[in-house]
Amino acid sequence: MKNKLFHAIIILVFLTSCVGTSSTGIFGTGVTIAMDPRTLGTQIDDSIMDKSLDAKLLSTNKAYILNVKTKIIDGRIFITGKVDTVEEKLNITKMAWEIKGARSVKNDLKNKR
């Protein structure tokens, strides 16, 4: 009995040691990067653009961080969420176009009212 338990623990250790403990997502970060058809440089550029846009949104209105979500793929910016006024929607679109490297902006923001 002890021998079977010992073998089961050894097998369990070997199987779980292949997977990183701090990975994110369903398959982990490494798999996500590997399955993404974009080059690593493009992924980094998109990430920099995303953080830059998030910083602009945060500096304008702290509520945007909770209410507005952004996704950038190959320089194309996708914006979703809810804002209070049409003027805010237009200002966020303008901020997105001001990001260096923006190829297009798709604004799918809705009014809360």
C-alpha positions as CSV (number, residue, x, y, z in Angstrom):
1,M,0.0,0.0,0.0
2,K,2.8,2.4,0.9
3,N,4.6,1.6,-2.3
4,K,1.6,2.4,-4.5
5,L,1.0,5.7,-2.6
6,F,4.7,6.6,-3.0
7,H,4.5,5.9,-6.8
8,A,1.3,7.9,-7.1
9,I,3.0,10.9,-5.4
10,I,6.1,10.6,-7.6
11,I,3.9,10.5,-10.7
12,L,1.8,13.4,-9.5
13,V,5.0,15.5,-8.8
14,F,6.4,14.8,-12.3
15,L,3.1,15.7,-14.0
16,T,2.5,18.9,-12.1
17,S,6.1,20.1,-12.4
18,C,5.7,20.6,-16.1
19,V,3.1,23.4,-15.5
20,G,4.1,26.7,-14.1
21,T,2.4,27.7,-10.9
22,S,2.1,31.3,-11.8
23,S,0.7,30.9,-15.3
24,T,-2.4,32.7,-16.3
25,G,-5.3,31.9,-18.6
26,I,-6.6,28.5,-19.5
27,F,-3.4,27.1,-20.9
28,G,-0.9,29.5,-19.2
29,T,0.9,32.6,-20.5
30,G,3.5,30.8,-22.6
31,V,0.8,28.9,-24.5
32,T,-1.2,32.1,-25.1
33,I,1.9,33.7,-26.6
34,A,2.7,30.7,-28.7
35,M,-0.8,30.4,-30.1
36,D,-1.0,34.1,-31.0
37,P,-0.4,34.6,-34.7
38,R,1.1,38.1,-34.1
39,T,4.9,38.4,-33.9
40,L,6.4,39.0,-30.5
41,G,7.3,42.6,-31.5
42,T,3.7,43.3,-32.5
43,Q,2.4,41.9,-29.2
44,I,4.8,44.1,-27.3
45,D,3.8,47.2,-29.3
46,D,0.1,46.4,-28.7
47,S,0.8,46.0,-25.0
48,I,2.7,49.4,-24.9
49,M,-0.2,51.1,-26.7
50,D,-2.7,49.5,-24.4
51,K,-0.9,50.7,-21.3
52,S,-0.5,54.2,-22.8
53,L,-4.2,54.4,-23.5
54,D,-5.0,53.2,-20.0
55,A,-2.8,55.9,-18.5
56,K,-4.5,58.6,-20.6
57,L,-7.9,57.3,-19.5
58,L,-6.8,57.2,-15.9
59,S,-5.4,60.7,-16.0
60,T,-8.6,62.0,-17.5
61,N,-11.2,60.3,-15.3
62,K,-10.5,57.6,-12.7
63,A,-13.9,56.1,-13.3
64,Y,-12.9,55.1,-16.9
65,I,-10.7,52.4,-15.6
66,L,-13.7,50.6,-14.2
67,N,-16.2,51.5,-17.0
68,V,-14.1,51.4,-20.2
69,K,-12.3,48.4,-21.5
70,T,-9.7,48.5,-24.3
71,K,-8.2,45.8,-26.5
72,I,-5.5,46.4,-29.1
73,I,-4.7,43.9,-31.9
74,D,-2.2,44.8,-34.6
75,G,-2.6,48.5,-33.8
76,R,-6.4,48.4,-34.1
77,I,-8.0,49.7,-30.9
78,F,-11.3,48.3,-29.7
79,I,-13.1,50.2,-27.0
80,T,-16.1,48.9,-25.0
81,G,-18.0,50.0,-21.9
82,K,-20.3,52.6,-20.7
83,V,-19.9,56.4,-20.3
84,D,-22.2,59.2,-19.1
85,T,-22.3,61.5,-22.1
86,V,-21.7,61.5,-25.8
87,E,-18.9,64.0,-25.3
88,E,-17.0,61.5,-23.1
89,K,-17.4,59.0,-25.9
90,L,-15.9,61.4,-28.4
91,N,-13.1,62.4,-26.1
92,I,-12.1,58.8,-25.5
93,T,-12.1,58.2,-29.3
94,K,-9.9,61.2,-29.7
95,M,-7.5,59.9,-27.0
96,A,-7.3,56.5,-28.7
97,W,-6.4,58.2,-32.1
98,E,-3.6,60.1,-30.3
99,I,-1.9,56.9,-29.3
100,K,1.3,56.4,-31.4
101,G,0.8,53.5,-33.7
102,A,-3.0,53.5,-33.8
103,R,-4.2,52.1,-37.2
104,S,-7.9,52.3,-36.5
105,V,-10.3,52.8,-33.6
106,K,-13.6,50.9,-33.1
107,N,-15.6,52.6,-30.4
108,D,-18.4,50.5,-29.0
109,L,-19.1,52.7,-26.0
110,K,-22.7,52.9,-24.8
111,N,-24.4,55.7,-22.8
112,K,-25.4,54.7,-19.3
113,R,-28.7,56.4,-19.6
